[in-house]
Amino acid sequence: MAADPKEFEGRTALVTGAGKGIGRVIVERLTERGARVVALSRSAADLESLRAETGCIAIAADVADIEATLAALREAPAIDLLVNNAGITHLAPFTETAQSAFEAVMAVNVLAPMRIGQFVAKRLIEAGRPGAIVNVSSIAADVGIAEHTAYCASKGALDAMTRVMAVELAPHGIRTNSVNPVVTLTPMAVVAWSDPVKAGPMRSRIPMGRFVEPGEVANTVCYLLGDGASMINGVCLAVDGGFRAA
């Protein structure tokens, strides 16, 4: 069934990590369905091309600097829908994972979604408006993956926070869910999974026999933001081709 071109008409969505990969496709999908989109990315060049393609409102900010990011967001339109998509990874064996690297991953993958989520939720509550939040997580929240200590820990924390947000914000009409894809073919994933020796065993565990395309995650995000998911709250929805069922 074709997407409703007016599904998000009259609503404003904020997408972090919007310059590339999953975030960029989410901006495209939301725009196609009528949303006014605020796209946030640390890459000004990516934002410029995205703005030319979609007409989005572009904010160049690095969520690792959360205070600067929030200062920029205070100048943005009121947000109805939030997609916390920005994320980074650090590849190292557990015994060699540096505290500084661990803290950097947690700052982007957990602290930024918390602070941005607080910012958006408080404004929605003050205005008495409903909303929806989707945190882009990973199957790494539940599965130990070699050399992904910081990443796995961050996504586990993000899922736990998603459940708390769902419990506390739902009485105000704000739903919160996460999407948890298996390896998705984004620029970041290509770096992490470019070795066929490493990628082969992971791919072989996916019953559908392939990794996820960014558009498949974006479509799931749009579903969770939409009114068709009006009673879905606190769910960590796997987009994994059956990985966790096998």
FENPEPE-V385098 format. One record per run of one state. SS is the DSSP state (@ for helix, = for strand, . for the rest). FROM is the first residue (numbers start at 1). TO is the last residue. If there is no record, write none. Layout:
[[SS & FROM & TO] [SS & FROM & TO]]
This chain:
[[. & 1 & 11] [= & 12 & 16] [. & 17 & 20] [@ & 21 & 32] [. & 33 & 35] [= & 36 & 41] [. & 42 & 43] [@ & 44 & 54] [. & 55 & 56] [= & 57 & 60] [. & 61 & 65] [@ & 66 & 73] [. & 74 & 80] [= & 81 & 84] [. & 85 & 91] [= & 92 & 92] [. & 93 & 93] [@ & 94 & 96] [. & 97 & 98] [@ & 99 & 127] [. & 128 & 130] [= & 131 & 136] [. & 137 & 138] [@ & 139 & 141] [. & 142 & 147] [= & 148 & 148] [@ & 149 & 172] [. & 173 & 173] [= & 174 & 181] [. & 182 & 183] [= & 184 & 184] [. & 185 & 186] [@ & 187 & 192] [. & 193 & 195] [@ & 196 & 204] [. & 205 & 211] [= & 212 & 212] [. & 213 & 213] [@ & 214 & 225] [. & 226 & 226] [@ & 227 & 229] [. & 230 & 235] [= & 236 & 239] [. & 240 & 246]]
